């Protein structure tokens, strides 16, 4: 159980087709998130979330649509899902590991030289179109930086002692990308009727803006990838085969060039109309996808560890994906939604109302009761965690010690649930109101896409199981069915109804960490006819045992209580990208690549885009990358 007690507005259509004003915050866990998170101390309109999720959250915690940001920043955030797709391509992961085969790197450099020449040509055409002296100078400087990149590529050629560039034929992805750049800079743009006219200085400047829109994502993406690689633990100087490449794109000079490109795009976009800005957005997104195709087109002549689905043998193996629900899949916690449904549909007076033989408290009494229960839950939960942390810290991973500690927490969770039942706060909840709330409950960006892609992939033998403390499995089922997905395997508690009205009782199926791991192990026992590769996705202390039992445990978000407790018992938290780079390195060194549970290592992500790219790969997302 996870309770909530502070207020936010939310709108849900009730059984009488009236609008109820729901007020609540996400659960106690949200208070451990970073201040720039959407869950932290911000008046966030959940009405908008339930209606259309108009306010998005990127993996770096920024919101889309701020008027204080230029178009370059807004587009970078909007298409961050595609940035992750690029980072998680096998080519980039192999390059980051330092064990990318030289043959592949040679081919890549040869292709990139042709691309950079087209890049320089596009800058030259943009410079001719710019009517502002400062803009011309800026574009000229950027063109010079491309020439410096070409010099770096020349140095690679000299080290090889052979001219790979002349010997290599252009692959289709390179041709498509270079043609796109030159065509855009020449005014031949898809979606714009005929070539862009250059009769007036403004029209020429507009074309310069379009050209920068097609070039900016490449600059920022390489700057991002360079920085990500440079911060990896194994980037230790000369030992890394591709240190020169990484240091170039992580360098302050290249970071400055990327920023200069974005600043110039912002400047050139100021006088454009909304329709013209839409053209820039389309060009930006098209360029990002072409870059991903460019990475994927590089010929790999070595084993690679991702995507995970590529390692799947349909005849022998099954992929089992387990996930928590509240705040792993959702933006808000379901306990607050169910309590608020009860509160806003209750009678307004102090007189008890008998509805279908269910006696209800007034809305005022319900709200006060809920507030007191929530406060007590939070205080006792935090006390329980702090009490566990008073024990001696483990010197190494100690699963048994953690299991024993979480038995204490499990007793607390069961007591808290009994308190909710005895209070009667869930009495009188209408099943139709629950359904309508579920239809409007918004999932984390990319969550539904991921599950749809897994379950509709005919090349996978995959099952998905949701394990949740949620008091109402019907709410979960409705959330996914409203998204067009029939989620069969939902393991949660259930409200007890009489003639569609809740009695306040709960069928207790999954109440605690011990219950969750018990359900997890029971499912595995029933799926033993094939080799099972298990992935568990969770965000809280209640998921810890399952996360560790799974072959691959992935933590979403940044729960401080989960990390503190995990660290106390010797668990290591590794960013997923860094973990994959290390796995790729081990792969090339001939070590055993098998994933296995109880390793004491959990992988962390900031978005569902990372999970999608790791499990299913970047190609799989190409059909959904434009839906935001």
Secondary structure, DSSP 8 states (H G I E B T S, - for coil): -----S--EEEEE-TTS-EEEEE----GGGGGS-TTSTTSS----HHHHHHT--S-B-TTS-BTT-TTS-HHHHHHHHTHHHHHHHHTSHHHHHHHHT---HHHHHHHHHHHHHHHHHHHHHHHHHHHH--SHHHHHHHHHHHHHHHHHHHHHHHHHHHHTS-HHHH----HHHHHHHHHHHHHHTT--TTSSSS---SSHHHHHHHHHHHHHHHHHHHHHHHHHHHHHHTSTT--GGGSTTHHHHHHHHSHHHHHHHHHHHHHHHHHHTT--HHHHHHHHHHHHHHHHHHHHHHHTS---S----SGGGG--TTTEEEEEEE--TTTTBSS-HHHHHHHHHHHTS-SSSS-EEETTEEE--HHHHHHHHHHHHHHHHHHHHHHHHHHHTS---SS--HHHHHHHHHHHHHHHHHHHHHHHHHTTTEEEEHHHHHHHHHH--B-TTHHHHHHHHHT-TT--EEEEEE---S-HHHHHHHHHTTT----EEE--EEEEETTEEEEEEE-S--SHHHHHHHHHHHHHHT-SSEEEEEEEE-SGGGHHHHHHSSEEEEES--HHHHHHHHHTT-EEEEHHHHHHHHHHHHHTT------SSSSEEEEESSHHHHHHHHH-HHHHTTTTT--
